[in-house]
């Protein structure tokens, strides 16, 4: 009798591990998608910034303007 009990218990535990692993990987992929979407939403140029002029004048590569340009024109200058 105990033999069958342990067989059933081991089958249930194996099934539980398999299901938990599948659910965990599915949740991880969903969270990764949300992270990527959030990153893409943040990678937008400021609407009032003249990013084409910034890129044309070479301010994207200028180390003195890197922080300012990164805040105003990250997409145009390729920072994200």
HTML snippet that shows the backbone in 3Dmol.js (N, CA, C, O; Angstrom):
<script src="https://3Dmol.org/build/3Dmol-min.js"></script>
<div id="view" style="width:600px;height:400px;position:relative"></div>
<script>
const pdb = `
ATOM      1  N   UNK A   1       0.821  -1.195   0.000  1.00  0.00           N
ATOM      2  CA  UNK A   1       0.000   0.000   0.000  1.00  0.00           C
ATOM      3  C   UNK A   1       0.865   1.258   0.000  1.00  0.00           C
ATOM      4  O   UNK A   1       0.604   2.192  -0.760  1.00  0.00           O
ATOM      5  N   UNK A   2       1.885   1.286   0.844  1.00  0.00           N
ATOM      6  CA  UNK A   2       2.767   2.454   0.910  1.00  0.00           C
ATOM      7  C   UNK A   2       3.505   2.666  -0.403  1.00  0.00           C
ATOM      8  O   UNK A   2       3.794   3.796  -0.798  1.00  0.00           O
ATOM      9  N   UNK A   3       3.798   1.576  -1.058  1.00  0.00           N
ATOM     10  CA  UNK A   3       4.501   1.649  -2.330  1.00  0.00           C
ATOM     11  C   UNK A   3       3.694   2.482  -3.338  1.00  0.00           C
ATOM     12  O   UNK A   3       4.247   3.356  -4.005  1.00  0.00           O
ATOM     13  N   UNK A   4       2.390   2.208  -3.446  1.00  0.00           N
ATOM     14  CA  UNK A   4       1.531   2.951  -4.371  1.00  0.00           C
ATOM     15  C   UNK A   4       1.379   4.416  -3.951  1.00  0.00           C
ATOM     16  O   UNK A   4       1.301   5.316  -4.788  1.00  0.00           O
ATOM     17  N   UNK A   5       1.340   4.625  -2.649  1.00  0.00           N
ATOM     18  CA  UNK A   5       1.249   5.993  -2.136  1.00  0.00           C
ATOM     19  C   UNK A   5       2.464   6.811  -2.581  1.00  0.00           C
ATOM     20  O   UNK A   5       2.312   7.941  -3.045  1.00  0.00           O
ATOM     21  N   UNK A   6       3.659   6.253  -2.443  1.00  0.00           N
ATOM     22  CA  UNK A   6       4.874   6.974  -2.834  1.00  0.00           C
ATOM     23  C   UNK A   6       4.959   7.176  -4.348  1.00  0.00           C
ATOM     24  O   UNK A   6       5.464   8.201  -4.806  1.00  0.00           O
ATOM     25  N   UNK A   7       4.483   6.233  -5.107  1.00  0.00           N
ATOM     26  CA  UNK A   7       4.461   6.396  -6.562  1.00  0.00           C
ATOM     27  C   UNK A   7       3.534   7.553  -6.943  1.00  0.00           C
ATOM     28  O   UNK A   7       3.899   8.407  -7.751  1.00  0.00           O
ATOM     29  N   UNK A   8       2.334   7.573  -6.356  1.00  0.00           N
ATOM     30  CA  UNK A   8       1.397   8.671  -6.642  1.00  0.00           C
ATOM     31  C   UNK A   8       1.967  10.010  -6.196  1.00  0.00           C
ATOM     32  O   UNK A   8       1.839  11.011  -6.901  1.00  0.00           O
ATOM     33  N   UNK A   9       2.596  10.026  -5.028  1.00  0.00           N
ATOM     34  CA  UNK A   9       3.178  11.260  -4.515  1.00  0.00           C
ATOM     35  C   UNK A   9       4.291  11.763  -5.432  1.00  0.00           C
ATOM     36  O   UNK A   9       4.364  12.958  -5.718  1.00  0.00           O
ATOM     37  N   UNK A  10       5.156  10.864  -5.893  1.00  0.00           N
ATOM     38  CA  UNK A  10       6.248  11.290  -6.769  1.00  0.00           C
ATOM     39  C   UNK A  10       5.708  11.782  -8.113  1.00  0.00           C
ATOM     40  O   UNK A  10       6.240  12.740  -8.673  1.00  0.00           O
ATOM     41  N   UNK A  11       4.667  11.145  -8.636  1.00  0.00           N
ATOM     42  CA  UNK A  11       4.064  11.606  -9.886  1.00  0.00           C
ATOM     43  C   UNK A  11       3.446  12.992  -9.722  1.00  0.00           C
ATOM     44  O   UNK A  11       3.579  13.847 -10.597  1.00  0.00           O
ATOM     45  N   UNK A  12       2.774  13.206  -8.603  1.00  0.00           N
ATOM     46  CA  UNK A  12       2.170  14.519  -8.348  1.00  0.00           C
ATOM     47  C   UNK A  12       3.246  15.591  -8.224  1.00  0.00           C
ATOM     48  O   UNK A  12       3.088  16.688  -8.759  1.00  0.00           O
ATOM     49  N   UNK A  13       4.333  15.291  -7.529  1.00  0.00           N
ATOM     50  CA  UNK A  13       5.406  16.271  -7.368  1.00  0.00           C
ATOM     51  C   UNK A  13       6.079  16.577  -8.700  1.00  0.00           C
ATOM     52  O   UNK A  13       6.397  17.732  -8.983  1.00  0.00           O
ATOM     53  N   UNK A  14       6.297  15.553  -9.518  1.00  0.00           N
ATOM     54  CA  UNK A  14       6.893  15.778 -10.833  1.00  0.00           C
ATOM     55  C   UNK A  14       5.975  16.628 -11.708  1.00  0.00           C
ATOM     56  O   UNK A  14       6.441  17.515 -12.423  1.00  0.00           O
ATOM     57  N   UNK A  15       4.677  16.359 -11.651  1.00  0.00           N
ATOM     58  CA  UNK A  15       3.717  17.141 -12.422  1.00  0.00           C
ATOM     59  C   UNK A  15       3.709  18.590 -11.940  1.00  0.00           C
ATOM     60  O   UNK A  15       3.666  19.522 -12.743  1.00  0.00           O
ATOM     61  N   UNK A  16       3.751  18.766 -10.628  1.00  0.00           N
ATOM     62  CA  UNK A  16       3.756  20.115 -10.060  1.00  0.00           C
ATOM     63  C   UNK A  16       5.008  20.882 -10.489  1.00  0.00           C
ATOM     64  O   UNK A  16       4.918  22.058 -10.841  1.00  0.00           O
ATOM     65  N   UNK A  17       6.169  20.233 -10.465  1.00  0.00           N
ATOM     66  CA  UNK A  17       7.415  20.887 -10.893  1.00  0.00           C
ATOM     67  C   UNK A  17       7.350  21.278 -12.364  1.00  0.00           C
ATOM     68  O   UNK A  17       7.783  22.366 -12.744  1.00  0.00           O
ATOM     69  N   UNK A  18       6.812  20.398 -13.179  1.00  0.00           N
ATOM     70  CA  UNK A  18       6.721  20.690 -14.611  1.00  0.00           C
ATOM     71  C   UNK A  18       5.782  21.866 -14.863  1.00  0.00           C
ATOM     72  O   UNK A  18       6.083  22.742 -15.673  1.00  0.00           O
ATOM     73  N   UNK A  19       4.655  21.885 -14.176  1.00  0.00           N
ATOM     74  CA  UNK A  19       3.705  22.986 -14.355  1.00  0.00           C
ATOM     75  C   UNK A  19       4.280  24.297 -13.825  1.00  0.00           C
ATOM     76  O   UNK A  19       4.129  25.344 -14.455  1.00  0.00           O
ATOM     77  N   UNK A  20       4.937  24.238 -12.668  1.00  0.00           N
ATOM     78  CA  UNK A  20       5.502  25.458 -12.086  1.00  0.00           C
ATOM     79  C   UNK A  20       6.596  26.020 -12.991  1.00  0.00           C
ATOM     80  O   UNK A  20       6.692  27.236 -13.159  1.00  0.00           O
ATOM     81  N   UNK A  21       7.409  25.161 -13.568  1.00  0.00           N
ATOM     82  CA  UNK A  21       8.459  25.627 -14.475  1.00  0.00           C
ATOM     83  C   UNK A  21       7.880  26.280 -15.716  1.00  0.00           C
ATOM     84  O   UNK A  21       8.395  27.296 -16.183  1.00  0.00           O
ATOM     85  N   UNK A  22       6.806  25.701 -16.257  1.00  0.00           N
ATOM     86  CA  UNK A  22       6.164  26.279 -17.433  1.00  0.00           C
ATOM     87  C   UNK A  22       5.523  27.617 -17.135  1.00  0.00           C
ATOM     88  O   UNK A  22       5.623  28.556 -17.925  1.00  0.00           O
ATOM     89  N   UNK A  23       4.863  27.700 -15.990  1.00  0.00           N
ATOM     90  CA  UNK A  23       4.224  28.961 -15.599  1.00  0.00           C
ATOM     91  C   UNK A  23       5.279  30.022 -15.334  1.00  0.00           C
ATOM     92  O   UNK A  23       5.126  31.177 -15.733  1.00  0.00           O
ATOM     93  N   UNK A  24       6.349  29.624 -14.661  1.00  0.00           N
ATOM     94  CA  UNK A  24       7.416  30.583 -14.348  1.00  0.00           C
ATOM     95  C   UNK A  24       8.052  31.139 -15.620  1.00  0.00           C
ATOM     96  O   UNK A  24       8.291  32.343 -15.715  1.00  0.00           O
ATOM     97  N   UNK A  25       8.325  30.283 -16.589  1.00  0.00           N
ATOM     98  CA  UNK A  25       8.941  30.765 -17.831  1.00  0.00           C
ATOM     99  C   UNK A  25       7.967  31.653 -18.614  1.00  0.00           C
ATOM    100  O   UNK A  25       8.383  32.621 -19.251  1.00  0.00           O
ATOM    101  N   UNK A  26       6.680  31.326 -18.565  1.00  0.00           N
ATOM    102  CA  UNK A  26       5.680  32.154 -19.253  1.00  0.00           C
ATOM    103  C   UNK A  26       5.596  33.536 -18.607  1.00  0.00           C
ATOM    104  O   UNK A  26       5.552  34.549 -19.306  1.00  0.00           O
ATOM    105  N   UNK A  27       5.572  33.578 -17.273  1.00  0.00           N
ATOM    106  CA  UNK A  27       5.525  34.866 -16.581  1.00  0.00           C
ATOM    107  C   UNK A  27       6.780  35.680 -16.850  1.00  0.00           C
ATOM    108  O   UNK A  27       6.709  36.897 -17.023  1.00  0.00           O
ATOM    109  N   UNK A  28       7.929  35.013 -16.885  1.00  0.00           N
ATOM    110  CA  UNK A  28       9.187  35.717 -17.153  1.00  0.00           C
ATOM    111  C   UNK A  28       9.157  36.350 -18.547  1.00  0.00           C
ATOM    112  O   UNK A  28       9.601  37.485 -18.723  1.00  0.00           O
ATOM    113  N   UNK A  29       8.639  35.624 -19.529  1.00  0.00           N
ATOM    114  CA  UNK A  29       8.581  36.186 -20.882  1.00  0.00           C
ATOM    115  C   UNK A  29       7.613  37.372 -20.947  1.00  0.00           C
ATOM    116  O   UNK A  29       7.863  38.338 -21.667  1.00  0.00           O
ATOM    117  N   UNK A  30       6.510  37.299 -20.194  1.00  0.00           N
ATOM    118  CA  UNK A  30       5.585  38.433 -20.169  1.00  0.00           C
ATOM    119  C   UNK A  30       6.235  39.662 -19.556  1.00  0.00           C
ATOM    120  O   UNK A  30       6.097  40.767 -20.081  1.00  0.00           O
ATOM    121  N   UNK A  31       6.949  39.476 -18.438  1.00  0.00           N
ATOM    122  CA  UNK A  31       7.615  40.605 -17.800  1.00  0.00           C
ATOM    123  C   UNK A  31       8.699  41.182 -18.705  1.00  0.00           C
ATOM    124  O   UNK A  31       8.894  42.397 -18.740  1.00  0.00           O
ATOM    125  N   UNK A  32       9.404  40.323 -19.437  1.00  0.00           N
ATOM    126  CA  UNK A  32      10.419  40.817 -20.372  1.00  0.00           C
ATOM    127  C   UNK A  32       9.778  41.662 -21.476  1.00  0.00           C
ATOM    128  O   UNK A  32      10.346  42.673 -21.889  1.00  0.00           O
ATOM    129  N   UNK A  33       8.605  41.256 -21.952  1.00  0.00           N
ATOM    130  CA  UNK A  33       7.911  42.042 -22.977  1.00  0.00           C
ATOM    131  C   UNK A  33       7.523  43.410 -22.439  1.00  0.00           C
ATOM    132  O   UNK A  33       7.662  44.417 -23.133  1.00  0.00           O
ATOM    133  N   UNK A  34       7.030  43.449 -21.184  1.00  0.00           N
ATOM    134  CA  UNK A  34       6.660  44.734 -20.594  1.00  0.00           C
ATOM    135  C   UNK A  34       7.876  45.619 -20.407  1.00  0.00           C
ATOM    136  O   UNK A  34       7.793  46.831 -20.611  1.00  0.00           O
ATOM    137  N   UNK A  35       9.005  45.039 -20.023  1.00  0.00           N
ATOM    138  CA  UNK A  35      10.228  45.830 -19.849  1.00  0.00           C
ATOM    139  C   UNK A  35      10.653  46.446 -21.177  1.00  0.00           C
ATOM    140  O   UNK A  35      11.006  47.623 -21.241  1.00  0.00           O
ATOM    141  N   UNK A  36      10.616  45.640 -22.233  1.00  0.00           N
ATOM    142  CA  UNK A  36      11.017  46.150 -23.546  1.00  0.00           C
ATOM    143  C   UNK A  36      10.062  47.242 -24.017  1.00  0.00           C
ATOM    144  O   UNK A  36      10.501  48.240 -24.588  1.00  0.00           O
ATOM    145  N   UNK A  37       8.772  47.066 -23.788  1.00  0.00           N
ATOM    146  CA  UNK A  37       7.801  48.079 -24.205  1.00  0.00           C
ATOM    147  C   UNK A  37       8.029  49.369 -23.430  1.00  0.00           C
ATOM    148  O   UNK A  37       7.972  50.459 -23.999  1.00  0.00           O
ATOM    149  N   UNK A  38       8.289  49.246 -22.126  1.00  0.00           N
ATOM    150  CA  UNK A  38       8.544  50.439 -21.317  1.00  0.00           C
ATOM    151  C   UNK A  38       9.799  51.150 -21.811  1.00  0.00           C
ATOM    152  O   UNK A  38       9.839  52.379 -21.868  1.00  0.00           O
ATOM    153  N   UNK A  39      10.818  50.378 -22.166  1.00  0.00           N
ATOM    154  CA  UNK A  39      12.057  50.967 -22.671  1.00  0.00           C
ATOM    155  C   UNK A  39      11.802  51.708 -23.984  1.00  0.00           C
ATOM    156  O   UNK A  39      12.336  52.796 -24.200  1.00  0.00           O
ATOM    157  N   UNK A  40      10.990  51.122 -24.855  1.00  0.00           N
ATOM    158  CA  UNK A  40      10.691  51.779 -26.126  1.00  0.00           C
ATOM    159  C   UNK A  40       9.839  53.022 -25.924  1.00  0.00           C
ATOM    160  O   UNK A  40       9.991  54.006 -26.648  1.00  0.00           O
ATOM    161  N   UNK A  41       8.936  52.982 -24.938  1.00  0.00           N
ATOM    162  CA  UNK A  41       8.132  54.173 -24.659  1.00  0.00           C
ATOM    163  C   UNK A  41       9.002  55.308 -24.139  1.00  0.00           C
ATOM    164  O   UNK A  41       8.736  56.475 -24.425  1.00  0.00           O
ATOM    165  N   UNK A  42      10.041  54.975 -23.378  1.00  0.00           N
ATOM    166  CA  UNK A  42      10.925  55.999 -22.842  1.00  0.00           C
ATOM    167  C   UNK A  42      11.883  56.537 -23.902  1.00  0.00           C
ATOM    168  O   UNK A  42      12.440  57.623 -23.741  1.00  0.00           O
ATOM    169  N   UNK A  43      12.074  55.792 -24.970  1.00  0.00           N
ATOM    170  CA  UNK A  43      13.013  56.197 -26.009  1.00  0.00           C
ATOM    171  C   UNK A  43      12.294  57.064 -27.044  1.00  0.00           C
ATOM    172  O   UNK A  43      12.105  56.658 -28.191  1.00  0.00           O
ATOM    173  N   UNK A  44      11.903  58.249 -26.622  1.00  0.00           N
ATOM    174  CA  UNK A  44      11.241  59.187 -27.532  1.00  0.00           C
ATOM    175  C   UNK A  44      11.929  60.534 -27.421  1.00  0.00           C
ATOM    176  O   UNK A  44      12.377  60.941 -26.349  1.00  0.00           O
ATOM    177  N   UNK A  45      12.001  61.204 -28.540  1.00  0.00           N
ATOM    178  CA  UNK A  45      12.555  62.556 -28.545  1.00  0.00           C
ATOM    179  C   UNK A  45      11.543  63.524 -27.940  1.00  0.00           C
ATOM    180  O   UNK A  45      10.332  63.329 -28.044  1.00  0.00           O
ATOM    181  N   UNK A  46      12.055  64.550 -27.319  1.00  0.00           N
ATOM    182  CA  UNK A  46      11.188  65.578 -26.735  1.00  0.00           C
ATOM    183  C   UNK A  46      10.470  66.305 -27.865  1.00  0.00           C
ATOM    184  O   UNK A  46      11.102  66.665 -28.858  1.00  0.00           O
ATOM    185  N   UNK A  47       9.158  66.531 -27.737  1.00  0.00           N
ATOM    186  CA  UNK A  47       8.419  67.141 -28.855  1.00  0.00           C
ATOM    187  C   UNK A  47       8.860  68.565 -29.185  1.00  0.00           C
ATOM    188  O   UNK A  47       8.718  69.000 -30.328  1.00  0.00           O
ATOM    189  N   UNK A  48       9.388  69.293 -28.215  1.00  0.00           N
ATOM    190  CA  UNK A  48       9.800  70.675 -28.482  1.00  0.00           C
ATOM    191  C   UNK A  48      11.266  70.785 -28.883  1.00  0.00           C
ATOM    192  O   UNK A  48      11.737  71.864 -29.241  1.00  0.00           O
ATOM    193  N   UNK A  49      11.989  69.661 -28.823  1.00  0.00           N
ATOM    194  CA  UNK A  49      13.400  69.693 -29.209  1.00  0.00           C
ATOM    195  C   UNK A  49      13.566  69.600 -30.716  1.00  0.00           C
ATOM    196  O   UNK A  49      12.829  68.869 -31.377  1.00  0.00           O
ATOM    197  N   UNK A  50      14.517  70.326 -31.260  1.00  0.00           N
ATOM    198  CA  UNK A  50      14.793  70.282 -32.694  1.00  0.00           C
ATOM    199  C   UNK A  50      15.930  69.285 -32.910  1.00  0.00           C
ATOM    200  O   UNK A  50      17.090  69.667 -33.068  1.00  0.00           O
ATOM    201  N   UNK A  51      15.578  68.013 -32.915  1.00  0.00           N
ATOM    202  CA  UNK A  51      16.579  66.950 -32.911  1.00  0.00           C
ATOM    203  C   UNK A  51      17.328  66.815 -34.230  1.00  0.00           C
ATOM    204  O   UNK A  51      18.487  66.399 -34.236  1.00  0.00           O
ATOM    205  N   UNK A  52      16.702  67.152 -35.328  1.00  0.00           N
ATOM    206  CA  UNK A  52      17.408  67.067 -36.610  1.00  0.00           C
ATOM    207  C   UNK A  52      18.543  68.084 -36.671  1.00  0.00           C
ATOM    208  O   UNK A  52      19.608  67.795 -37.217  1.00  0.00           O
ATOM    209  N   UNK A  53      18.321  69.258 -36.120  1.00  0.00           N
ATOM    210  CA  UNK A  53      19.381  70.267 -36.073  1.00  0.00           C
ATOM    211  C   UNK A  53      20.489  69.837 -35.126  1.00  0.00           C
ATOM    212  O   UNK A  53      21.671  70.042 -35.404  1.00  0.00           O
ATOM    213  N   UNK A  54      20.101  69.240 -34.005  1.00  0.00           N
ATOM    214  CA  UNK A  54      21.092  68.755 -33.034  1.00  0.00           C
ATOM    215  C   UNK A  54      21.997  67.722 -33.689  1.00  0.00           C
ATOM    216  O   UNK A  54      23.214  67.758 -33.510  1.00  0.00           O
ATOM    217  N   UNK A  55      21.414  66.810 -34.438  1.00  0.00           N
ATOM    218  CA  UNK A  55      22.213  65.777 -35.102  1.00  0.00           C
ATOM    219  C   UNK A  55      23.058  66.372 -36.223  1.00  0.00           C
ATOM    220  O   UNK A  55      24.217  65.994 -36.394  1.00  0.00           O
ATOM    221  N   UNK A  56      22.491  67.291 -36.980  1.00  0.00           N
ATOM    222  CA  UNK A  56      23.212  67.887 -38.108  1.00  0.00           C
ATOM    223  C   UNK A  56      24.413  68.704 -37.643  1.00  0.00           C
ATOM    224  O   UNK A  56      25.436  68.743 -38.328  1.00  0.00           O
ATOM    225  N   UNK A  57      24.301  69.351 -36.499  1.00  0.00           N
ATOM    226  CA  UNK A  57      25.416  70.173 -36.005  1.00  0.00           C
ATOM    227  C   UNK A  57      26.461  69.358 -35.257  1.00  0.00           C
ATOM    228  O   UNK A  57      27.498  69.896 -34.870  1.00  0.00           O
ATOM    229  N   UNK A  58      26.208  68.080 -35.048  1.00  0.00           N
ATOM    230  CA  UNK A  58      27.200  67.221 -34.401  1.00  0.00           C
ATOM    231  C   UNK A  58      27.162  67.235 -32.886  1.00  0.00           C
ATOM    232  O   UNK A  58      28.101  66.766 -32.243  1.00  0.00           O
ATOM    233  N   UNK A  59      26.099  67.760 -32.305  1.00  0.00           N
ATOM    234  CA  UNK A  59      26.012  67.788 -30.845  1.00  0.00           C
ATOM    235  C   UNK A  59      25.804  66.399 -30.245  1.00  0.00           C
ATOM    236  O   UNK A  59      26.052  66.198 -29.056  1.00  0.00           O
ATOM    237  N   UNK A  60      25.356  65.448 -31.045  1.00  0.00           N
ATOM    238  CA  UNK A  60      25.174  64.078 -30.539  1.00  0.00           C
ATOM    239  C   UNK A  60      26.507  63.464 -30.120  1.00  0.00           C
ATOM    240  O   UNK A  60      26.566  62.703 -29.154  1.00  0.00           O
ATOM    241  N   UNK A  61      27.572  63.793 -30.841  1.00  0.00           N
ATOM    242  CA  UNK A  61      28.886  63.228 -30.548  1.00  0.00           C
ATOM    243  C   UNK A  61      29.707  64.092 -29.601  1.00  0.00           C
ATOM    244  O   UNK A  61      30.766  63.662 -29.145  1.00  0.00           O
ATOM    245  N   UNK A  62      29.250  65.283 -29.301  1.00  0.00           N
ATOM    246  CA  UNK A  62      30.000  66.213 -28.451  1.00  0.00           C
ATOM    247  C   UNK A  62      29.869  65.796 -26.985  1.00  0.00           C
ATOM    248  O   UNK A  62      28.759  65.792 -26.452  1.00  0.00           O
ATOM    249  N   UNK A  63      30.991  65.439 -26.311  1.00  0.00           N
ATOM    250  CA  UNK A  63      30.909  64.990 -24.916  1.00  0.00           C
ATOM    251  C   UNK A  63      30.385  66.063 -23.967  1.00  0.00           C
ATOM    252  O   UNK A  63      29.798  65.731 -22.937  1.00  0.00           O
ATOM    253  N   UNK A  64      30.581  67.329 -24.284  1.00  0.00           N
ATOM    254  CA  UNK A  64      30.109  68.398 -23.403  1.00  0.00           C
ATOM    255  C   UNK A  64      28.579  68.485 -23.386  1.00  0.00           C
ATOM    256  O   UNK A  64      27.997  68.944 -22.403  1.00  0.00           O
ATOM    257  N   UNK A  65      27.935  68.054 -24.454  1.00  0.00           N
ATOM    258  CA  UNK A  65      26.481  68.146 -24.556  1.00  0.00           C
ATOM    259  C   UNK A  65      25.783  66.799 -24.390  1.00  0.00           C
ATOM    260  O   UNK A  65      24.571  66.704 -24.581  1.00  0.00           O
ATOM    261  N   UNK A  66      26.535  65.759 -24.037  1.00  0.00           N
ATOM    262  CA  UNK A  66      25.979  64.404 -24.022  1.00  0.00           C
ATOM    263  C   UNK A  66      24.766  64.270 -23.097  1.00  0.00           C
ATOM    264  O   UNK A  66      23.758  63.688 -23.497  1.00  0.00           O
ATOM    265  N   UNK A  67      24.840  64.793 -21.876  1.00  0.00           N
ATOM    266  CA  UNK A  67      23.713  64.656 -20.943  1.00  0.00           C
ATOM    267  C   UNK A  67      22.471  65.384 -21.437  1.00  0.00           C
ATOM    268  O   UNK A  67      21.365  64.848 -21.365  1.00  0.00           O
ATOM    269  N   UNK A  68      22.648  66.594 -21.933  1.00  0.00           N
ATOM    270  CA  UNK A  68      21.504  67.365 -22.410  1.00  0.00           C
ATOM    271  C   UNK A  68      20.872  66.720 -23.639  1.00  0.00           C
ATOM    272  O   UNK A  68      19.650  66.610 -23.743  1.00  0.00           O
ATOM    273  N   UNK A  69      21.721  66.297 -24.561  1.00  0.00           N
ATOM    274  CA  UNK A  69      21.218  65.678 -25.790  1.00  0.00           C
ATOM    275  C   UNK A  69      20.534  64.350 -25.470  1.00  0.00           C
ATOM    276  O   UNK A  69      19.535  64.001 -26.099  1.00  0.00           O
ATOM    277  N   UNK A  70      21.064  63.608 -24.496  1.00  0.00           N
ATOM    278  CA  UNK A  70      20.469  62.332 -24.110  1.00  0.00           C
ATOM    279  C   UNK A  70      19.069  62.529 -23.537  1.00  0.00           C
ATOM    280  O   UNK A  70      18.217  61.654 -23.687  1.00  0.00           O
ATOM    281  N   UNK A  71      18.821  63.645 -22.892  1.00  0.00           N
ATOM    282  CA  UNK A  71      17.494  63.910 -22.330  1.00  0.00           C
ATOM    283  C   UNK A  71      16.518  64.429 -23.382  1.00  0.00           C
ATOM    284  O   UNK A  71      15.319  64.167 -23.290  1.00  0.00           O
ATOM    285  N   UNK A  72      17.010  65.156 -24.371  1.00  0.00           N
ATOM    286  CA  UNK A  72      16.117  65.782 -25.349  1.00  0.00           C
ATOM    287  C   UNK A  72      15.926  64.914 -26.596  1.00  0.00           C
ATOM    288  O   UNK A  72      14.802  64.753 -27.071  1.00  0.00           O
ATOM    289  N   UNK A  73      17.012  64.358 -27.126  1.00  0.00           N
ATOM    290  CA  UNK A  73      16.948  63.621 -28.398  1.00  0.00           C
ATOM    291  C   UNK A  73      17.600  62.241 -28.303  1.00  0.00           C
ATOM    292  O   UNK A  73      18.524  61.963 -29.067  1.00  0.00           O
ATOM    293  N   UNK A  74      17.161  61.373 -27.404  1.00  0.00           N
ATOM    294  CA  UNK A  74      17.836  60.077 -27.292  1.00  0.00           C
ATOM    295  C   UNK A  74      17.622  59.177 -28.506  1.00  0.00           C
ATOM    296  O   UNK A  74      18.515  58.413 -28.872  1.00  0.00           O
ATOM    297  N   UNK A  75      16.458  59.257 -29.130  1.00  0.00           N
ATOM    298  CA  UNK A  75      16.169  58.387 -30.269  1.00  0.00           C
ATOM    299  C   UNK A  75      16.937  58.822 -31.513  1.00  0.00           C
ATOM    300  O   UNK A  75      17.534  57.991 -32.197  1.00  0.00           O
ATOM    301  N   UNK A  76      16.924  60.111 -31.805  1.00  0.00           N
ATOM    302  CA  UNK A  76      17.604  60.623 -32.992  1.00  0.00           C
ATOM    303  C   UNK A  76      19.105  60.412 -32.904  1.00  0.00           C
ATOM    304  O   UNK A  76      19.747  60.068 -33.897  1.00  0.00           O
ATOM    305  N   UNK A  77      19.669  60.616 -31.718  1.00  0.00           N
ATOM    306  CA  UNK A  77      21.117  60.480 -31.556  1.00  0.00           C
ATOM    307  C   UNK A  77      21.555  59.035 -31.323  1.00  0.00           C
ATOM    308  O   UNK A  77      22.753  58.761 -31.260  1.00  0.00           O
ATOM    309  N   UNK A  78      20.613  58.115 -31.194  1.00  0.00           N
ATOM    310  CA  UNK A  78      20.952  56.700 -31.066  1.00  0.00           C
ATOM    311  C   UNK A  78      21.436  56.287 -29.693  1.00  0.00           C
ATOM    312  O   UNK A  78      22.236  55.358 -29.579  1.00  0.00           O
ATOM    313  N   UNK A  79      20.971  56.952 -28.643  1.00  0.00           N
ATOM    314  CA  UNK A  79      21.377  56.571 -27.294  1.00  0.00           C
ATOM    315  C   UNK A  79      20.557  55.410 -26.749  1.00  0.00           C
ATOM    316  O   UNK A  79      20.946  54.800 -25.753  1.00  0.00           O
ATOM    317  N   UNK A  80      19.438  55.094 -27.379  1.00  0.00           N
ATOM    318  CA  UNK A  80      18.630  53.965 -26.893  1.00  0.00           C
ATOM    319  C   UNK A  80      18.181  53.093 -28.050  1.00  0.00           C
ATOM    320  O   UNK A  80      17.491  52.095 -27.839  1.00  0.00           O
TER     321      UNK A  80
END
`;
const viewer = $3Dmol.createViewer("view");
viewer.addModel(pdb, "pdb");
viewer.setStyle({}, {cartoon: {color: "spectrum"}});
viewer.zoomTo();
viewer.render();
</script>
